[in-house]
Amino acid sequence: MLAYILRRLGAGVLLLAIISLVTFAIFYIVPRLAGRTTEQLAAMYVGRAPTPEAIQATIDRLGLDEPIPLQYWEFVRGIFMGAEYRFGRQIVECNAPCLGYSFQDYTEVWPTILDRLPVTVSLAIGASVIWLIAGIGVGVVSAIKKGSWFDRVAMGVALGGVSLPIFFTGLIALAFLSYQWGIFPDVGYVPFTESPADWAYHLVLPWFTLAFLHAALYARLTRAGMLETMSEDYIRTARAKGLPERRVVMKHGLRPTLTPILTIFGLDLGLVLGGAVVTEQVFSLNGIGRYAVVAIASSDLPVILGVTLVGAVFIVLANLVVDLLYAWIDPRVRI
């Protein structure tokens, strides 16, 4: 087991290095291959209506006129050791990990992401717990009671959940549950350290809106996997041995079904941790996703670059956890 964990950790580190190289290429090399000059590339980091002086200053700060290998080295060195940016006679230090510096609002990207990270993590963890429990639970019951009214209603609702986008269900929930009936607050976020009850109260609506989409998919996948597993010979053997039906379903039927569920859960959780863009925008939550939307609208490329790297790290870490859970669910994976 230890050797398996070390192999997965090594693969994760290698993958992060490849992601840093690919991300650097997307933001620094691909525009040049598309025909952009150094001045045009620098203008992308300045923002809208840049002046020639601001463009030249950005070239000097980022070293865009240096060789590409040197630029990548400075990019990686900034992440681990920090960087310095010169504004005339003033030198601004970007402390490690330096994921970029916004030349539009003159702030470091990483501290801003840290300030917004609790919002995104709170949204992601709460919604993921809801969609995992609800999706798997509904899928198991639907498979056991195949063809019943519960199965038909649950799969009909699941089909609607998969089909309806979050910006539709979120706005409908806000219109009725917040604006018309006043059951939940419309916008806002309360830190967990200030009041756990208000924290959960303000996030209930975003949680269930985000979870509705994913729970519907998990319910359909769980039902399909359970129907296939429960028809296997070893299930009939377990029943013939006199094992309780609950143990047959939960241990022998559900456990093999969880492998594809974990695969999708790792990807979904990593994507949501990287920024639930639509949900944060609908409910006016100042998380990482909304931070990226504002940066894209204002062409603030250092912020976009930083959020991209953070999102990639979350996806890699989530899939690393999934790989370790594989070894617990199916010991054959360790070989």
Buried (B, 14 or more C-beta within 10 A) or exposed (E): EEEBBEEBEEBBEEBBEEBBBBBBBEBBBEBBEEEBEBBEBBBBBBBEEBEEEBBBBBBEBBEBEBEEEEBBEBBBEBBEEBBEBEEEEEEBEBEBBBBBBBBBEEBBBBEBBEEBBBBBBBBBBBBBEBBBEBBBBBBBBBBBEEEEEBBEEBBEBBEEBBEBEBEEBBBEBBEEBBEEEEEBBBBEBBEBEEEEEBBBBBBBBBBBBBBBBBBBBBBBBBBBBBBEBBEEEEBEEBBEEEBEEEEBBEEBBBEBBBBEBBBBBBBBBBBBBBBBBBBBBBBEBBBBBBBBBEBBEBBBBBBBBBBBBBBBBBBBBBBBBBBBBBBEBBEEBBE
